[in-house]
Amino acid sequence: MNILYWLRNDLRLHDNELLAALPADAGALLPVYCFDPAALGPDPLLGLPRTGPHRLPFLLETLADLQRQYAALGSGIHFVVGAPATALPRLAQALGAAAVWTSAEHAHEETTAETALAAALGPAVPLRRFETLALLHPQDLRVAVRDLPLSFSKFRYDVAAAAPVRPPLPAPRRLPPLPAGFAPAPLPTAAALAAALGQPALAAVPRDARSARPALGGGETAALARLHDFAVARRLIARYDDTRNELLGEAYSTKFSAWLANGSLSARQVWAAIGAHEASAATGPRGKGPQQLRLELLWRDYFRLLARRAGADFFRWAGLRGQAPKPTRPDRAAFDKWTQGRTGNQFVDANMRELAATGFMSNRGRQNVASYLVHDLGQDWRWGAAWFEHQLVDHDPALNWGNWKYIAGTGTDVRDSAFDLAQQAKRYDPQGRYVRTWLR
């Protein structure tokens, strides 16, 4: 049996349910990564490339790392530029593939792409989906996704508490060979991608020495190195609850988010590392770090499941409970000053300049700048979400848009979520070190 493997946000060998399910009699396996114009092209709100100047290089580094790992296991990756529903059926037909396998996504556009591909393939070549992104396997939940509680607390205590977290799967030792005589297309450069898509090439952004993200690069190799360093070598999980709201330095938070977003690290691998940390510290003092990190992994899962339940409504202006957002005063000049870090609010401006320079911002910073855009400037929260999608190296549609909906009061929580920016700056940057770092 020949299988075509559509690679998506599952760019790793470890804890990959799809690779673990490959049958012993698989005649050939063709892993294919599609550079989809819909994901790389302009967004409908701002007209900016959705995969921006920080995330695109990280993605290409990730794919280069995965390509090396596949080659070491006797396989390879074929790269195409085009919509999956167009490119993959042609490949499947040309290679006589019996099936197309892929990882299931959770957000609306991604699930729509799966539906379009299944229709294009037809019944003769089934599309089989595997769960590689969630912490809690959907089969282990006591409720169907359509019945997911519209409350994180109810999800946490009534659903997640009763669901086991499966242990991570080992990486395969070998992979089925590529189809006989098939020569995979090489990984394109950023310039070649831009030319193929008819878009201007994104200007390279040099690494900024002030960046809080470690200079490990993209890919599973770097992700596992960071996981070992954070959880094992320096045991930073122990003090995570004390440091997670800091703003400077690479050690205050895990920095796993970019690898989790494109699937070069799995949430279950992080969960297992937390368990190993707790087991090794069983006889010593135990802080709240492990508990807090687990809570954030559950939030990540909740947003993914909520995006699946809500579908297109998750990305719309109105609220998930029918509530109307605050009235907006559309002002592109004010919005542009916000993106440039030139609002006049130093705490906001420092965070926005860090984002522009590095593609990263602390969770505390993200909440504050979002609150300022929505509640102080009166702008459309979707503009902010689209700007983050363009800039963030760790953009994940469910997490990004879910957090923006929360700040805008259009998610599952209808309370006013406006932040007191002066109090936030005083509490989290009392000496002004963060502001001075990014506004100098």
N, C-alpha and C positions, 0 to 999 in steps of 0.2 A: 504494500500500500504506500503510495506516494502522498506526502502531506505538505501543503503550503502553510507556513507559519507567518501570519501577519503580526509583526512586532509593533507594539504600541508603547505604553508606559510600563513595560515589564522588562526593562533592559538589564537583566541580570541572569546568572546561572543558579544561584542559591535560592531556595524557597520559591521555586517556580513550578506551580501546579501543572502547567502545560507540559513542560519538559519531563516532569516525573510521570506523566501519563502516556508518553510515547510508547507504542507497542514494540515488542521485540521483533516483530516482522515488518516494521516500517522499512519499506524499500529505499526511500530517499526522503530527505527533509530539505525544503527550501525556505530558510528564514528570509523574509522580505521586510524592509522598512520603507514606507511611503512618505515622502515629503509632500504632505497634502497642502495644496494652495490655500485651502480654507483655514488651515492652522497657521500658515506662514504669512498670509496676505493681510490686507488692512481690515481693521475691525469696523463695524458699522456705525460706531458712535463717534470716534475720533479720527478714523482714517489712518491709524498708525499700524505698523506691522505687529501682529499679535505676539509673535515670537521675536522679541526685541534684541538689542545689542548685547545683553548680558546672557540671556537664556540660549540664544542660538549657538554661541561658541561652547557653552557648557554641554548642550545637546550633541554637538559634533565631537567633543572630547569623549562623551559617554559612549557614542556609537563606535568610535575608534577603539576604545578599550574593549567593548563587547566583541568587536570584530577580531581582535587579537585572541580573546578567550575562545571564541568559536573555532578559530583556526587551530588552536592547540588541541581541540577535541575532534578534529577531523572534519569540520564543517566550515561555513562561511556565511556571509550576509549579502543579499542582493539589494541594491538601492535604486529606487525609482522616484521620479518626480511626477506626481499626478494624484488624482482622487482615487482612493482605494476601490471604490465601486466600479471604476473604469479600468484601472491598471491590473488589479488582482484577478478578475475573471479571465482576462486575456492570458495571463501567466498560467493560471490553473488549467485552461484549455490546452495551451501549448505543451505543458508538461504532463498532461494526463493525470492531474492530481485527483485523488479520490475524495479529498476534503480540504477545507481551509480551517485552520485552528487559530484562535486569537484569545487575548485577554479581554474580559468584559470590563467596560468602562461604566461610569455612573452618571455623568452629566449629559444634558439633552443633546447637544450637537454630536457628541461622541456616540451615544446610543443610536441616534438617527443614522450616523454613518454605518453602524453595524447592520441596521435594518436595510439600508440601501444596498449594502454589499450582499446580504443574504438574498435579496430579490434579484440582483444582477447575476448571482451564481446559479440560481434556480435549484430545483429539488435534486438534480443529479449530483451536485457538489455541495454537500451540507456545510454550513458554517457552525462550528462548535466553539462555544465560549467557555473560558476558564476564569476562575476568580483568583487573581494574583495581587490585587491592590488593597483589599480590605484586611483589617485586623481580625474581625469576626466574620467567619464564613457565613454567607446568607443561609446556607442549609442548616446552620446551627442556631438560628434565631427562632424564638418562640412565636414571632409574628411575621406575617408577610410584609414586604416593603411598603405595600399600599396602606398598611395599617400602622405604620411607624408612628409613635407618639410625637405630637408637635410640642414636645418639651424634652430638653436634654436630661433633666432630672428623672423624668419617668423612663426615658430610654436607659439611662445609667442603672437605675435600681430595678426596673421591671423587666428589661430586655437583656442588657449587657451582662448583668450580674448572673443570669442563668445560662449564659452561652460560654462554652469553653473557648480559649484561645489555642488553636492548634499549634503544635511545635513546628518550627521551620523545617522545610524539606531540604535534604542535602543536594548539593550540586551534582549533575550527572558526570560520570567519568568519561563517557564517549557520547557522541551524537551520531545519528544516521548520516550517511554521506550526502553530498549534494547530488542532484540528478545527473546522470551520466552525460558528459559532454557539455554541461551547462557552465558558462563562464559568468560569474556574478559581476554586475556593474560596480565600479569602485565607489567609495564614499566621496561625495562631492565636497568641494570647498564652499565656504560662504559666498564667495564671488560667483562660482559656477551655479549655485542655487539661485542667486539673485538673477543671473542671466537667463536661466531656464524658466523662471517665473515672470520675467519681464519687469523686475522691480529694481530700484536703486540698491546697490550694495550697502549694507549697514556698516557704518564706520566702526572700526575696532576701538574698544574702550580699554586703555591700559590699566593694569592693576594699580589700585590706590593703596599706598602703605598704611592708610588709616583704616582699612577694611577690617570688619569684625569676622569675616568669613576666612577660615584657613585656606591657604593656597594649595589645596590638594587636587583641584581639577575635577572633571566629570568622570563618571564611571563606577562600576562595582568595586574595582580595586581600591580606588580612593575612598569609597563609602565604607568599606570594611576596615580600612586603616583608621578612619575617623571613629568608627564605632568602637574598635579595640582601644584606641587612645583615650576616648572619653570615658568608656565604661570600665575598662580593665586596667590600663597602664596608669592613669591618673585618678581613677575612681571618682570622677566628677559628678556622677549620679547622686552621691551621698549629699552633696550640698546644693543640688540643683534648685530646690525650693527657695533657698536663700539668695541665689544669684540670678534667677531667671528674669527678673525685671531690670537688670542692669543694662547699660547701653554701650559700653566700650569693652573691647577685647574679645578674643575668640572663645574663652573658657566659660563665659557667663551662661551660655545656652548650648544646646547640643549641636546646632548648625546642621542637623540631619536633613532639613526640609527640602533642599534642592534634589538630593538623591532619592528621598521618598517620593517627590513629585513625579520624577520620570521613571520610577521603579527600579533604579539601580541599587536600592536598599528597600527591604520590606518592613512594614510595621511589626510583623511577627518576629523579625530578627531583633528589633529594638526591644520588644516585649520580653523576649527570651534573655537578652542581655541584662535587663532589669532584674529578672528572676535570678540569674547567675550572680549578679552583684549582691542581692539580698542573701542568697545562700552562703556566699563567702563572708558576709558580714554578720552572720547569725549570732555570734557571741559578742559582738562589739556594739557601740552606740548606733542607733538607727534613726536617721533623720526622716524628714517628709519628702525628700527628693524623689525616691522611687514612686511614691504614691502620686505626686504631682505629675511626673512624667507619664505615668499610666493614664491619668485623667486626661492629659492633652492628646494622647493617642486615641482615647475614646471619643473626644470631641472631633478629631479628624475623621473617624469612622462615621460619627453621627452626621456630619455635614455631607459626606459622600452618600449615605443612605437617604438623607433628606433631599439631596439633589435628584436622586433617582425617583423618589416618590413625587416630587413637585414637577419634574419635567421642565417644560419651557417656562413655567411660572417662576421658577427659581431665579431666572435672569431678568424678570420683568420689574417695572417700576413699582407696581402695587405690592401690597403685603400678602404673605402666605395665609394670614387669618382674615383677609379682606380689608385690612386697615389701609388707609390712604397715607402716603408719605407726607412729610411736611411740604408746604408749598415751596417751590424753587424760584430763584431769581436768576435765570440763565445769564451768565456774564463770562464770555470766553476769555476776556482779558484778566479777570480775577482768577479764573481757573488756571490760565497759563502762568501767572505769578506763583500760584500754589505749586505747580509742577516744577518750577525753577527754583523753589526755595527762596522766594522774594516777597513774602506776604507781610513782613515786618514783625511777625511773631517769631522770636528767635528759636524757640523750642521746635516749632513746626518747620521752620526753614532749615534747621540743622538736620532733621530727619529726612526731609525731602532731598537735600543735597547728598546725604549719604546714599539714598536710594539711586539717584542719578549717577553717582560715581561708582557704585559697587553692585547694584542690582539687589541689594539686601537692606533690610531694616528690621529692627527688633520688633517683637510682637507688641510691646508697649508703645513703641513709636507708631506702628501701623494704626493702632486704635486711636491715638491722639490726632494724627494728621487726618484721618478719616472723619473724626468728629468735627474737626475744624472746618473741613470742606463742606460738610453737610449742615452743621448747626450754626456755625459762625458766618460762613460765606453764603450759605443758602443755595449751594449748587447741587445738581443732579448726582446722586450717589453712584449712578452707573458710569458717569464720566470718570470718577475716581477708580472704580473697579477696572475699567478699561485701561486707564493709565498704569495701574499696578500690573495688569496682564502684560502690557508692553514692556515694563521695566523689570519686573521681578525675575530673578534667576530661578526662584523656587515656585513660580506660579503653578497653582493647581486650581482648576475652575471651581470645584466644590468649596474649597477652603477660602479662596479669595472672595468669590461672590457671596458665599455664606457669611463671612465676617462683615462684608460691606452691608449686607442686608440687615445684620444685627445692629450695626451702628446707626443705620438709617431708620430703624424701627419698622422694617418691612419683612422681617423674618418671622420666627415663631414667638418672639418676645415683643410685646407691644409697649413696653415701658420706654420712657424717654431715656436715651443712652448718651446724652450730651456730656462731654467731659469738661471739667474745670481745668483749662489748660495751664493757668498760672499755678494752681495747686499741684498739678501733675509734674510740672517742671521743678517746682520746689521740692517735691518728694523724691523724684527719681534722678534729678541732676542738681542736687543742692549746692554744689560748689561751682556749677557751670562748666565743668570739664568737658562734657559732651558738646555743649554749644560752642565752646571755644575751639574744640577739635575740628568741627565741620564748618564753622563760619570764619575761620581765619583766612 
